[in-house]
Structures are given as C-alpha cells and as structure tokens.
Amino acid sequence: MTEQRTTCPARKEHRLIPVTQWKDYHPWPPIGGLRHLIFFEKTNGFAHCIVRVGSRVLIDEEKFFEWTENQGAI
C-alpha cells in the first residue's frame, strides 16, 4: 500500500520581531513608540500587526508596514 501525501500550499514567511529587538531591524519607530501603539492597539488598529506568544509580543513586519501605509505615514 502506498502512502499518499498531500502538500500544504506555500506559506509566505512573515518575519516576527520581538518588540525589544525592533531597533536591530528598523530605526523607526523607537521601542517607546511601539509600546504606545501596542497599549492603544484596540483603538488604533495596531492589533492587526501583533502576534502574542505567551508573554512575548511580536510585531509582524509585513503587517506593520501595511498598517503604516493605511495610516498615511509613508
């Protein structure tokens, strides 16, 4: 009996950056600015950019830049 394997569709990789390491990848916004955005995530739409794993808060880099474009910041 041969085993039939199904392949998963290709998943686009998103870089997830811990808030404390954001400055290692991007100069803007500073960590304090990111924390401000996270604090008000429910009212400013920033929740779209956040992935929580346990107590860690990670920023989805691609979604962050999509969010900034929608805000008119870029």
PAFINU-93276 format. One record per atom (N, C-alpha, C, O): residue in one letter; x, y, z; atom name; residue number from 1. Coordinates in nm, 2 decimals, padded with zeros to 4 digits. Last residue first. Example, Ala and Ser with C-alpha at 12.3 -4.5 7.8 and 13.67 -1.06 7.14 Angstrom:
<nodes>
{S; {01.28; -00.22; 00.71}; N; 2}
{S; {01.37; -00.11; 00.71}; CA; 2}
{S; {01.29; 00.00; 00.79}; C; 2}
{S; {01.34; 00.11; 00.80}; O; 2}
{A; {01.32; -00.57; 00.78}; N; 1}
{A; {01.23; -00.45; 00.78}; CA; 1}
{A; {01.32; -00.33; 00.78}; C; 1}
{A; {01.42; -00.33; 00.85}; O; 1}
</nodes>
This chain:
<nodes>
{I; {00.34; 05.68; 00.53}; N; 74}
{I; {00.45; 05.66; 00.43}; CA; 74}
{I; {00.41; 05.72; 00.30}; C; 74}
{I; {00.48; 05.72; 00.20}; O; 74}
{A; {00.12; 05.73; 00.68}; N; 73}
{A; {00.25; 05.77; 00.74}; CA; 73}
{A; {00.36; 05.76; 00.64}; C; 73}
{A; {00.47; 05.82; 00.65}; O; 73}
{G; {-00.13; 05.65; 00.63}; N; 72}
{G; {-00.08; 05.77; 00.56}; CA; 72}
{G; {00.05; 05.82; 00.61}; C; 72}
{G; {00.09; 05.93; 00.58}; O; 72}
{Q; {-00.22; 05.42; 00.73}; N; 71}
{Q; {-00.23; 05.54; 00.82}; CA; 71}
{Q; {-00.19; 05.67; 00.75}; C; 71}
{Q; {-00.21; 05.78; 00.80}; O; 71}
{N; {-00.16; 05.24; 00.54}; N; 70}
{N; {-00.30; 05.27; 00.56}; CA; 70}
{N; {-00.32; 05.39; 00.65}; C; 70}
{N; {-00.43; 05.45; 00.64}; O; 70}
{E; {00.11; 05.22; 00.59}; N; 69}
{E; {00.06; 05.27; 00.46}; CA; 69}
{E; {-00.08; 05.31; 00.47}; C; 69}
{E; {-00.12; 05.42; 00.41}; O; 69}
{T; {00.11; 05.10; 00.84}; N; 68}
{T; {00.16; 05.24; 00.83}; CA; 68}
{T; {00.12; 05.30; 00.69}; C; 68}
{T; {00.08; 05.42; 00.69}; O; 68}
{W; {00.01; 04.84; 00.77}; N; 67}
{W; {-00.06; 04.93; 00.86}; CA; 67}
{W; {-00.02; 05.08; 00.85}; C; 67}
{W; {-00.10; 05.17; 00.85}; O; 67}
{E; {00.22; 04.75; 00.62}; N; 66}
{E; {00.08; 04.76; 00.56}; CA; 66}
{E; {00.00; 04.86; 00.64}; C; 66}
{E; {-00.07; 04.95; 00.59}; O; 66}
{F; {00.41; 04.74; 00.81}; N; 65}
{F; {00.43; 04.83; 00.70}; CA; 65}
{F; {00.30; 04.85; 00.62}; C; 65}
{F; {00.28; 04.96; 00.57}; O; 65}
{F; {00.30; 04.54; 00.98}; N; 64}
{F; {00.33; 04.67; 01.03}; CA; 64}
{F; {00.34; 04.77; 00.92}; C; 64}
{F; {00.28; 04.88; 00.93}; O; 64}
{K; {00.29; 04.32; 00.81}; N; 63}
{K; {00.17; 04.38; 00.85}; CA; 63}
{K; {00.19; 04.52; 00.91}; C; 63}
{K; {00.11; 04.60; 00.89}; O; 63}
{E; {00.57; 04.26; 00.80}; N; 62}
{E; {00.50; 04.29; 00.68}; CA; 62}
{E; {00.36; 04.37; 00.71}; C; 62}
{E; {00.33; 04.46; 00.64}; O; 62}
{E; {00.63; 04.21; 01.07}; N; 61}
{E; {00.70; 04.32; 01.00}; CA; 61}
{E; {00.62; 04.36; 00.88}; C; 61}
{E; {00.59; 04.48; 00.85}; O; 61}
{D; {00.46; 04.16; 01.35}; N; 60}
{D; {00.46; 04.11; 01.21}; CA; 60}
{D; {00.51; 04.22; 01.12}; C; 60}
{D; {00.44; 04.31; 01.10}; O; 60}
{I; {00.60; 04.17; 01.66}; N; 59}
{I; {00.55; 04.25; 01.55}; CA; 59}
{I; {00.57; 04.18; 01.42}; C; 59}
{I; {00.68; 04.14; 01.38}; O; 59}
{L; {00.52; 04.00; 01.96}; N; 58}
{L; {00.60; 04.01; 01.84}; CA; 58}
{L; {00.53; 04.09; 01.74}; C; 58}
{L; {00.40; 04.10; 01.73}; O; 58}
{V; {00.55; 03.97; 02.30}; N; 57}
{V; {00.48; 04.04; 02.20}; CA; 57}
{V; {00.57; 04.05; 02.08}; C; 57}
{V; {00.68; 04.11; 02.09}; O; 57}
{R; {00.53; 03.70; 02.53}; N; 56}
{R; {00.61; 03.78; 02.43}; CA; 56}
{R; {00.51; 03.85; 02.33}; C; 56}
{R; {00.41; 03.79; 02.29}; O; 56}
{S; {00.39; 03.54; 02.70}; N; 55}
{S; {00.40; 03.68; 02.74}; CA; 55}
{S; {00.48; 03.76; 02.64}; C; 55}
{S; {00.49; 03.88; 02.66}; O; 55}
{G; {00.26; 03.35; 02.44}; N; 54}
{G; {00.28; 03.35; 02.58}; CA; 54}
{G; {00.28; 03.50; 02.63}; C; 54}
{G; {00.19; 03.57; 02.60}; O; 54}
{V; {00.28; 03.54; 02.18}; N; 53}
{V; {00.32; 03.40; 02.21}; CA; 53}
{V; {00.35; 03.40; 02.36}; C; 53}
{V; {00.46; 03.44; 02.40}; O; 53}
{R; {00.10; 03.74; 01.97}; N; 52}
{R; {00.14; 03.72; 02.11}; CA; 52}
{R; {00.16; 03.57; 02.12}; C; 52}
{R; {00.08; 03.48; 02.08}; O; 52}
{V; {00.15; 03.97; 01.72}; N; 51}
{V; {00.13; 03.82; 01.74}; CA; 51}
{V; {00.18; 03.80; 01.89}; C; 51}
{V; {00.29; 03.84; 01.92}; O; 51}
{I; {00.02; 04.26; 01.56}; N; 50}
{I; {00.08; 04.19; 01.68}; CA; 50}
{I; {00.05; 04.04; 01.68}; C; 50}
{I; {-00.06; 04.00; 01.65}; O; 50}
{C; {-00.11; 04.39; 01.36}; N; 49}
{C; {00.03; 04.38; 01.35}; CA; 49}
{C; {00.09; 04.29; 01.45}; C; 49}
{C; {00.21; 04.25; 01.44}; O; 49}
{H; {-00.37; 04.43; 01.45}; N; 48}
{H; {-00.35; 04.36; 01.32}; CA; 48}
{H; {-00.20; 04.32; 01.31}; C; 48}
{H; {-00.17; 04.22; 01.24}; O; 48}
{A; {-00.36; 04.61; 01.65}; N; 47}
{A; {-00.37; 04.47; 01.69}; CA; 47}
{A; {-00.35; 04.38; 01.57}; C; 47}
{A; {-00.31; 04.27; 01.58}; O; 47}
{F; {-00.38; 04.87; 01.55}; N; 46}
{F; {-00.25; 04.81; 01.55}; CA; 46}
{F; {-00.25; 04.66; 01.59}; C; 46}
{F; {-00.15; 04.59; 01.57}; O; 46}
{G; {-00.61; 05.02; 01.56}; N; 45}
{G; {-00.60; 04.91; 01.46}; CA; 45}
{G; {-00.47; 04.84; 01.46}; C; 45}
{G; {-00.44; 04.76; 01.37}; O; 45}
{N; {-00.65; 05.19; 01.77}; N; 44}
{N; {-00.58; 05.24; 01.66}; CA; 44}
{N; {-00.56; 05.14; 01.54}; C; 44}
{N; {-00.50; 05.17; 01.44}; O; 44}
{T; {-00.79; 05.06; 01.97}; N; 43}
{T; {-00.85; 05.18; 01.92}; CA; 43}
{T; {-00.78; 05.23; 01.79}; C; 43}
{T; {-00.83; 05.30; 01.72}; O; 43}
{K; {-00.63; 04.84; 02.04}; N; 42}
{K; {-00.77; 04.82; 02.01}; CA; 42}
{K; {-00.84; 04.94; 01.95}; C; 42}
{K; {-00.94; 04.92; 01.87}; O; 42}
{E; {-00.37; 04.94; 02.10}; N; 41}
{E; {-00.39; 04.86; 01.98}; CA; 41}
{E; {-00.54; 04.84; 01.95}; C; 41}
{E; {-00.57; 04.83; 01.83}; O; 41}
{F; {-00.25; 05.11; 02.28}; N; 40}
{F; {-00.37; 05.15; 02.23}; CA; 40}
{F; {-00.42; 05.07; 02.11}; C; 40}
{F; {-00.49; 05.12; 02.02}; O; 40}
{F; {-00.02; 04.96; 02.34}; N; 39}
{F; {-00.11; 05.00; 02.45}; CA; 39}
{F; {-00.25; 05.04; 02.40}; C; 39}
{F; {-00.35; 05.00; 02.46}; O; 39}
{I; {00.11; 04.96; 02.09}; N; 38}
{I; {00.06; 04.84; 02.15}; CA; 38}
{I; {-00.04; 04.86; 02.26}; C; 38}
{I; {-00.15; 04.80; 02.27}; O; 38}
{L; {00.19; 05.23; 02.06}; N; 37}
{L; {00.09; 05.17; 01.97}; CA; 37}
{L; {00.03; 05.04; 02.02}; C; 37}
{L; {-00.09; 05.02; 02.00}; O; 37}
{H; {00.37; 05.24; 02.28}; N; 36}
{H; {00.25; 05.32; 02.28}; CA; 36}
{H; {00.14; 05.27; 02.18}; C; 36}
{H; {00.02; 05.26; 02.22}; O; 36}
{R; {00.56; 05.06; 02.19}; N; 35}
{R; {00.48; 05.03; 02.32}; CA; 35}
{R; {00.36; 05.11; 02.33}; C; 35}
{R; {00.25; 05.06; 02.37}; O; 35}
{L; {00.66; 05.20; 01.98}; N; 34}
{L; {00.59; 05.08; 01.95}; CA; 34}
{L; {00.50; 05.04; 02.08}; C; 34}
{L; {00.39; 04.99; 02.06}; O; 34}
{G; {00.77; 05.42; 02.11}; N; 33}
{G; {00.66; 05.44; 02.02}; CA; 33}
{G; {00.59; 05.31; 01.99}; C; 33}
{G; {00.46; 05.32; 01.98}; O; 33}
{G; {00.98; 05.28; 02.25}; N; 32}
{G; {00.87; 05.35; 02.32}; CA; 32}
{G; {00.75; 05.38; 02.24}; C; 32}
{G; {00.64; 05.37; 02.29}; O; 32}
{I; {01.13; 05.20; 02.03}; N; 31}
{I; {01.06; 05.10; 02.11}; CA; 31}
{I; {00.95; 05.16; 02.19}; C; 31}
{I; {00.84; 05.11; 02.21}; O; 31}
{P; {01.08; 05.42; 01.75}; N; 30}
{P; {01.16; 05.37; 01.86}; CA; 30}
{P; {01.07; 05.27; 01.95}; C; 30}
{P; {00.95; 05.27; 01.93}; O; 30}
{P; {00.96; 05.29; 01.42}; N; 29}
{P; {00.96; 05.38; 01.54}; CA; 29}
{P; {01.04; 05.33; 01.65}; C; 29}
{P; {01.08; 05.21; 01.66}; O; 29}
{W; {01.29; 05.32; 01.30}; N; 28}
{W; {01.17; 05.39; 01.33}; CA; 28}
{W; {01.06; 05.28; 01.34}; C; 28}
{W; {01.06; 05.19; 01.26}; O; 28}
{P; {01.51; 05.16; 01.23}; N; 27}
{P; {01.53; 05.28; 01.32}; CA; 27}
{P; {01.40; 05.35; 01.37}; C; 27}
{P; {01.40; 05.42; 01.47}; O; 27}
{H; {01.50; 04.81; 01.24}; N; 26}
{H; {01.44; 04.93; 01.19}; CA; 26}
{H; {01.47; 05.05; 01.28}; C; 26}
{H; {01.45; 05.03; 01.40}; O; 26}
{Y; {01.64; 04.60; 01.36}; N; 25}
{Y; {01.60; 04.58; 01.22}; CA; 25}
{Y; {01.56; 04.72; 01.16}; C; 25}
{Y; {01.58; 04.74; 01.04}; O; 25}
{D; {01.70; 04.66; 01.62}; N; 24}
{D; {01.80; 04.59; 01.54}; CA; 24}
{D; {01.77; 04.58; 01.40}; C; 24}
{D; {01.86; 04.56; 01.31}; O; 24}
{K; {01.46; 04.76; 01.72}; N; 23}
{K; {01.56; 04.86; 01.68}; CA; 23}
{K; {01.68; 04.80; 01.61}; C; 23}
{K; {01.75; 04.87; 01.54}; O; 23}
{W; {01.32; 04.53; 01.79}; N; 22}
{W; {01.28; 04.61; 01.67}; CA; 22}
{W; {01.39; 04.70; 01.62}; C; 22}
{W; {01.41; 04.72; 01.50}; O; 22}
{Q; {01.36; 04.39; 02.02}; N; 21}
{Q; {01.46; 04.38; 01.91}; CA; 21}
{Q; {01.43; 04.46; 01.79}; C; 21}
{Q; {01.50; 04.45; 01.69}; O; 21}
{T; {01.14; 04.42; 02.18}; N; 20}
{T; {01.27; 04.47; 02.23}; CA; 20}
{T; {01.38; 04.46; 02.13}; C; 20}
{T; {01.49; 04.52; 02.15}; O; 20}
{V; {00.94; 04.30; 02.02}; N; 19}
{V; {00.94; 04.45; 02.04}; CA; 19}
{V; {01.08; 04.49; 02.09}; C; 19}
{V; {01.12; 04.60; 02.04}; O; 19}
{P; {01.05; 04.05; 01.79}; N; 18}
{P; {01.01; 04.09; 01.93}; CA; 18}
{P; {01.03; 04.24; 01.95}; C; 18}
{P; {01.12; 04.30; 01.89}; O; 18}
{I; {00.92; 04.00; 01.48}; N; 17}
{I; {01.02; 04.07; 01.55}; CA; 17}
{I; {00.98; 04.10; 01.69}; C; 17}
{I; {00.88; 04.17; 01.71}; O; 17}
{L; {00.87; 03.78; 01.23}; N; 16}
{L; {00.81; 03.83; 01.35}; CA; 16}
{L; {00.92; 03.88; 01.44}; C; 16}
{L; {01.02; 03.80; 01.47}; O; 16}
{R; {00.83; 03.79; 00.89}; N; 15}
{R; {00.93; 03.80; 01.00}; CA; 15}
{R; {00.86; 03.85; 01.12}; C; 15}
{R; {00.80; 03.96; 01.11}; O; 15}
{H; {00.65; 03.54; 00.72}; N; 14}
{H; {00.64; 03.67; 00.78}; CA; 14}
{H; {00.75; 03.68; 00.89}; C; 14}
{H; {00.76; 03.59; 00.97}; O; 14}
{E; {00.64; 03.36; 00.42}; N; 13}
{E; {00.70; 03.38; 00.55}; CA; 13}
{E; {00.69; 03.53; 00.60}; C; 13}
{E; {00.71; 03.62; 00.52}; O; 13}
{K; {00.36; 03.21; 00.28}; N; 12}
{K; {00.45; 03.33; 00.27}; CA; 12}
{K; {00.51; 03.35; 00.41}; C; 12}
{K; {00.43; 03.37; 00.51}; O; 12}
{R; {00.34; 02.88; 00.21}; N; 11}
{R; {00.31; 02.98; 00.31}; CA; 11}
{R; {00.41; 03.09; 00.30}; C; 11}
{R; {00.53; 03.07; 00.31}; O; 11}
{A; {00.21; 02.68; -00.04}; N; 10}
{A; {00.33; 02.75; 00.01}; CA; 10}
{A; {00.28; 02.87; 00.10}; C; 10}
{A; {00.19; 02.94; 00.06}; O; 10}
{P; {-00.02; 02.43; 00.08}; N; 9}
{P; {00.02; 02.54; -00.01}; CA; 9}
{P; {00.13; 02.62; 00.05}; C; 9}
{P; {00.15; 02.63; 00.17}; O; 9}
{C; {00.10; 02.10; 00.15}; N; 8}
{C; {00.04; 02.22; 00.20}; CA; 8}
{C; {00.08; 02.33; 00.10}; C; 8}
{C; {00.18; 02.33; 00.04}; O; 8}
{T; {00.04; 01.80; 00.00}; N; 7}
{T; {00.13; 01.91; 00.02}; CA; 7}
{T; {00.05; 02.03; 00.06}; C; 7}
{T; {-00.06; 02.06; 00.02}; O; 7}
{T; {-00.02; 01.47; 00.10}; N; 6}
{T; {-00.07; 01.60; 00.05}; CA; 6}
{T; {00.02; 01.71; 00.08}; C; 6}
{T; {00.09; 01.71; 00.19}; O; 6}
{R; {00.07; 01.15; 00.01}; N; 5}
{R; {00.10; 01.27; 00.09}; CA; 5}
{R; {00.04; 01.39; 00.02}; C; 5}
{R; {00.04; 01.41; -00.10}; O; 5}
{Q; {-00.02; 00.82; 00.04}; N; 4}
{Q; {-00.03; 00.94; -00.04}; CA; 4}
{Q; {-00.02; 01.06; 00.05}; C; 4}
{Q; {-00.08; 01.07; 00.15}; O; 4}
{E; {00.16; 00.52; 00.04}; N; 3}
{E; {00.10; 00.63; 00.12}; CA; 3}
{E; {00.10; 00.76; 00.04}; C; 3}
{E; {00.20; 00.80; -00.02}; O; 3}
{T; {00.06; 00.21; -00.09}; N; 2}
{T; {00.14; 00.34; -00.10}; CA; 2}
{T; {00.07; 00.45; -00.02}; C; 2}
{T; {-00.05; 00.46; -00.01}; O; 2}
{M; {00.08; -00.12; 00.00}; N; 1}
{M; {00.00; 00.00; 00.00}; CA; 1}
{M; {00.09; 00.12; 00.00}; C; 1}
{M; {00.18; 00.14; 00.08}; O; 1}
</nodes>
